[in-house]
């Protein structure tokens, strides 16, 4: 029977230990297990013995498995033998102690899962301190029956968070550092278990914090200095001129650099960008490397390339461009799509161009060309073209292998505060309906953004 069960059976994986021990208890005393299990075990007959053997392992490779808190009969026999020889075995745990250990483990695992789901609600995401962080009962260890007296008690958590056992105090410290720092993560809504496990492992293995080398930190500082210096110059030189500055969101420049550099290492050859007005000039100058003289010429009312103009042209914060960037000998072609004043209409254009480029390059695994779209928070939440574009993401005729969406949260949409412009806590909430992981990052923490 066991040979006929596939890997999704409740007898396989983590349940196998429990089922095997339950069957062993049934063999000793059928009345000690629930009647539903009695009927099931009666059908096993001779195959039940094989289940027990599989559980114990071979004589040369015994399997050290048992249910948490259950009495190990072999260990009990060894303890009895030691007592006969005059030894002093460790005192056996009382039923009350076993039950307490089981409850501690279950409650601790429930607490950890709650931080994976809702830890972002306590994350420090607002550089301005406008949003008040409200305590959430599911993130309080007292909700699960723990008290302050339990903070230093060792709890078995079976290598969750990379720890076999840990004090409650240490569990709280790890989950708060991982899920409540400058990065809030929403990923538990993803239905694909492999995708969810991959993200969870990446986050928890480093406690959601990257230790940059001195050279890496210097590179981030250089990009930030360029971005902030550019905005300050324009403010002084062209005071009062409409330019849609990037002030407060300058960390998006080193973040884009990191995406490009890592992407080139993974075989990415081309990136198509789309964005609204805010920060466009800064991206043109410091990411696309458009010459400063061309940008300043446009501030004077001239065309950057007069010979290319046919007609009246367009305002400088609508214009696109293309460029090649070299990262350690790997060249990535960038193209920034022009867009009209309808802020989000460029989204489907970007995705369509990415798909067309992939077709041209015979990029069937969707790894050579990628789209990046920058949004304002109010536009992402408020314009219908955004969910309409997301709806195409998994369709065979339109899929591109994924698009990176970066939302620059101004905490105001034109003149409207967030609480009057959307129903959910985040402007990104619409993306969760399409199984997309969401990372909320405090823009005043450059290393977290990158």
Residue pairs with C-beta under 8 A, 6 or more apart in sequence:
1 43
1 44
1 47
2 11
2 47
2 50
2 51
2 54
5 11
5 12
6 12
7 13
10 19
11 19
11 51
16 54
16 55
17 55
17 65
17 66
17 67
18 67
19 51
20 51
20 52
20 54
20 55
20 65
21 55
21 66
21 67
21 70
22 33
22 37
23 41
23 44
23 48
23 51
23 52
24 52
25 32
25 33
26 32
26 33
26 37
26 38
26 41
27 48
27 52
30 38
30 41
33 41
41 48
44 51
55 63
55 65
56 62
56 63
57 63
66 72
68 101
68 102
68 105
68 156
68 158
69 93
69 98
69 99
69 101
69 102
71 92
76 92
78 89
79 89
79 90
79 92
82 88
82 89
83 89
93 101
101 155
101 156
103 145
104 150
104 153
104 155
104 156
105 155
105 156
105 157
105 158
107 144
107 145
107 146
108 144
108 155
108 157
108 168
108 171
109 157
109 160
110 144
111 141
111 144
111 146
111 171
111 175
112 157
112 160
112 161
112 171
112 175
113 188
114 138
114 139
115 139
115 175
115 176
115 178
115 179
115 180
116 179
116 187
116 188
116 200
117 138
117 188
118 136
118 138
118 139
119 139
119 175
119 176
119 178
119 179
119 180
119 184
119 185
120 179
120 180
120 184
120 185
120 186
120 440
121 133
121 134
121 136
121 139
121 184
121 425
122 133
122 135
122 136
122 139
122 176
122 179
122 180
123 179
123 180
123 181
123 182
123 183
123 184
123 440
123 442
124 133
124 180
124 181
124 182
124 442
125 131
125 182
125 184
125 440
125 441
125 442
126 411
126 442
127 248
127 442
127 443
127 444
128 411
130 411
137 143
141 150
141 168
141 172
146 168
150 168
151 167
151 168
151 169
151 172
152 167
152 168
152 169
153 167
153 168
154 165
154 166
154 167
155 165
155 166
155 167
155 168
155 171
156 164
156 165
157 163
157 164
157 165
157 166
157 171
158 164
161 171
161 174
161 175
161 178
161 204
162 204
162 205
163 170
163 171
163 174
166 174
174 207
177 207
177 208
177 209
178 203
178 204
178 207
178 208
179 185
179 203
179 208
181 208
181 209
181 448
182 441
182 442
182 445
182 448
183 208
183 439
183 440
183 441
183 442
183 448
184 439
184 440
184 441
185 199
185 203
185 208
185 437
185 438
185 439
185 440
186 432
186 437
186 438
186 439
186 440
187 196
187 199
187 200
187 437
187 438
188 196
189 432
189 435
190 196
190 199
190 435
190 437
191 435
192 435
195 435
195 437
199 437
209 448
210 447
210 450
212 220
212 447
212 450
217 447
219 254
219 257
220 254
220 446
220 447
220 450
221 446
223 253
223 254
223 257
223 286
224 250
224 251
224 253
224 254
224 446
226 253
226 285
226 286
227 246
227 250
227 253
227 282
227 286
228 250
230 281
230 282
230 285
230 286
231 245
231 246
231 247
231 250
231 282
234 241
234 243
234 245
234 281
234 299
235 245
237 299
238 299
241 299
242 317
243 281
243 299
243 316
243 317
244 277
244 278
244 279
244 280
244 281
244 317
245 278
245 279
245 281
245 282
246 252
246 253
246 278
246 279
246 282
246 283
246 408
248 410
248 443
249 278
249 279
249 408
249 443
250 282
251 443
251 444
251 445
251 446
251 449
251 450
252 279
252 283
252 374
252 406
252 408
252 443
252 449
253 282
253 283
253 286
253 287
254 446
254 449
254 450
255 406
255 449
255 450
256 283
256 287
256 372
256 406
257 287
258 450
259 372
259 404
260 268
260 271
260 325
260 327
260 332
260 334
261 327
261 328
263 271
263 332
263 370
264 327
264 328
264 330
264 331
264 332
265 327
265 328
265 330
266 367
267 367
267 368
268 332
268 367
268 368
268 369
268 370
269 331
269 332
269 333
269 361
269 368
269 369
270 332
270 333
270 334
270 335
270 357
270 368
270 369
270 370
271 332
271 333
271 334
271 335
271 369
271 370
271 371
271 372
272 335
272 337
272 350
272 353
272 354
272 357
272 369
272 370
272 371
272 372
273 283
273 334
273 335
273 336
273 337
273 350
273 371
273 372
273 373
273 374
274 336
274 337
274 339
274 346
274 347
274 349
274 350
274 371
274 372
274 373
274 374
275 283
275 336
275 339
275 346
275 373
275 374
275 375
276 339
276 343
276 344
276 346
276 374
276 375
276 376
276 379
277 317
277 318
277 341
277 343
278 376
278 408
278 410
279 374
279 408
280 317
281 295
281 316
281 317
283 336
283 374
284 290
284 295
284 319
284 321
284 336
285 292
285 295
287 334
288 321
288 322
288 323
288 334
288 336
289 323
289 325
290 304
290 321
290 323
294 304
294 305
295 304
295 316
297 303
297 304
298 304
298 316
298 319
299 316
303 309
303 313
304 319
314 338
318 338
318 339
318 340
318 341
319 338
320 335
320 336
320 337
320 338
320 339
321 335
321 336
322 333
322 334
322 335
322 336
323 333
323 334
324 331
324 332
324 333
324 334
325 331
325 332
325 334
326 332
335 353
337 346
337 349
337 350
337 353
338 346
339 345
339 346
339 349
343 375
343 376
343 379
343 383
344 375
344 379
344 380
344 383
344 385
344 386
345 385
346 373
347 373
347 385
347 386
347 389
348 385
348 388
348 389
348 392
350 371
350 372
350 373
350 403
351 371
351 389
351 392
351 393
351 398
351 400
351 403
353 371
354 369
354 370
354 371
354 400
354 403
355 398
355 399
355 400
357 363
357 369
358 364
358 366
358 368
358 369
358 400
358 401
361 368
361 369
363 369
365 401
366 399
366 400
366 401
366 402
367 401
369 400
370 400
370 401
370 402
370 403
370 404
371 400
371 403
371 404
372 403
372 404
372 406
373 403
373 404
373 405
373 406
374 406
374 407
374 408
375 386
375 405
375 406
375 407
375 408
376 407
376 408
376 410
376 413
377 407
377 408
377 409
377 410
377 411
377 413
377 418
377 427
378 410
378 412
378 413
378 414
378 416
378 418
378 421
378 422
378 427
379 386
379 413
380 386
380 405
380 407
380 427
380 428
380 430
381 413
381 421
381 422
381 424
381 427
381 428
381 429
381 430
382 413
382 421
382 422
386 430
387 430
387 433
390 430
390 431
390 433
390 434
390 436
391 434
392 398
392 399
393 399
393 400
393 402
393 403
393 434
394 434
405 428
405 431
405 436
407 427
407 428
408 443
409 427
409 443
411 417
411 418
412 418
413 421
418 427
422 429
426 438
426 440
428 438
428 440
431 438
432 438
441 448
441 449
442 448
442 449
443 449
